[in-house]
Amino acid sequence: TGYFTLRLGKALERGTVIALDQSPEMATYLKRRVEASGLANINIREGELKNIDTLQSVDLVFCVDVYHHLHDRVGFAEQLFRELRPHSKVAIIDRPEHGHDSAHAPRVSKDMIKKEMLDAGFQI
């Protein structure tokens, strides 16, 4: 919905927020919200991480309640580790206290996220 996208866009003094969504409907919805906000530092992209060519320039990957939707979480983590700059950060929040989402996908525990990120090469 862009909850964090818009807030990050407002807080960012320089640079660009790249918002990625696999859902065409959600990407369109977010584009409308960004246009209405007047923020010029937000770039909305539709598709998958593997289609993004800008990971070398990313300082922070911020995922909230997305991780459980990924079909290949380990592949996602490994791609991030390979393509991000050495000092880039990754923040993953997948709130298990919210149980299941509307698509009935079970949330991923903090311990499982840590394990998968460590297995991919990240330091916690």
C-alpha positions in Angstrom: 0.0 0.0 0.0 3.0 2.3 0.3 2.8 2.9 4.0 6.5 2.8 4.4 7.4 3.9 0.9 5.8 7.3 1.4 7.3 7.8 4.8 10.8 6.8 3.6 10.4 9.1 0.6 9.5 12.0 3.0 12.4 11.2 5.3 15.1 10.7 2.6 17.0 13.9 2.1 18.8 12.7 -1.0 18.6 9.7 -3.2 15.7 7.6 -4.3 13.3 5.1 -2.8 12.7 2.2 -5.1 9.4 0.4 -4.3 9.1 -3.0 -5.9 5.8 -5.0 -6.0 5.1 -8.2 -8.0 1.4 -7.3 -8.1 0.4 -5.0 -11.1 -2.6 -3.8 -9.1 -0.6 -2.9 -6.1 2.1 -1.1 -8.2 -0.6 0.9 -9.9 -2.2 1.7 -6.5 1.1 2.9 -5.1 1.9 5.0 -8.2 -1.4 6.9 -7.7 -0.5 7.4 -4.0 3.0 8.7 -4.9 1.6 11.0 -7.5 -0.9 12.4 -5.1 1.8 12.9 -2.5 3.9 15.1 -4.8 7.1 13.2 -3.8 9.6 13.1 -6.7 12.1 10.8 -5.1 10.1 7.5 -5.3 10.5 5.1 -8.2 7.8 2.4 -8.4 8.7 -0.8 -10.1 6.7 -3.9 -10.9 8.2 -7.3 -11.0 10.6 -9.5 -9.2 13.9 -8.8 -7.5 15.8 -10.7 -10.2 14.6 -8.1 -12.7 16.1 -5.2 -10.8 19.4 -4.0 -12.2 20.2 -1.4 -9.5 21.1 -3.5 -6.5 24.7 -2.2 -6.6 23.4 1.2 -5.8 21.1 0.2 -2.9 22.0 1.2 0.6 19.0 -0.5 2.3 16.6 -3.2 1.4 13.5 -2.9 3.6 10.9 -5.7 3.5 7.8 -5.5 5.7 5.4 -8.5 5.7 6.7 -9.6 2.3 9.2 -12.3 3.1 6.5 -15.0 3.6 5.2 -14.4 0.1 8.6 -15.2 -1.5 8.6 -18.5 -3.4 12.4 -18.9 -3.0 13.4 -17.1 0.2 16.9 -18.6 0.2 17.4 -17.6 -3.4 16.2 -14.1 -2.6 18.7 -13.8 0.3 21.5 -15.2 -1.9 20.9 -12.8 -4.7 20.9 -9.9 -2.2 24.2 -11.1 -0.7 25.8 -11.4 -4.2 24.6 -8.1 -5.6 24.4 -5.6 -2.8 27.5 -3.6 -1.9 29.4 -4.9 1.2 28.0 -2.3 3.6 24.4 -2.3 2.4 21.8 -3.2 5.0 18.8 -5.5 4.8 15.8 -5.2 7.2 13.2 -7.9 7.1 10.0 -7.7 9.2 7.5 -10.5 8.9 5.3 -10.2 11.8 4.3 -13.7 13.0 2.0 -12.2 15.6 -0.4 -11.3 12.7 -0.7 -15.0 11.9 -1.8 -15.5 8.3 -2.3 -12.8 5.7 -5.3 -12.6 3.4 -3.8 -15.2 1.0 -3.3 -17.6 4.0 0.4 -17.6 3.7 2.0 -18.4 7.1 4.4 -15.8 8.4 8.1 -16.6 8.8 9.6 -16.6 12.3 12.4 -14.2 13.2 14.7 -17.3 13.9 14.0 -18.7 10.4 14.7 -15.4 8.7 18.0 -15.1 10.7 18.9 -18.7 9.7 18.2 -18.1 6.0 20.0 -14.8 5.9 23.1 -16.3 7.7 23.0 -19.3 5.3 23.1 -16.8 2.4 26.3 -15.1 3.9 24.9 -12.1 5.7 26.0 -11.1 9.2 23.3 -10.3 11.7 
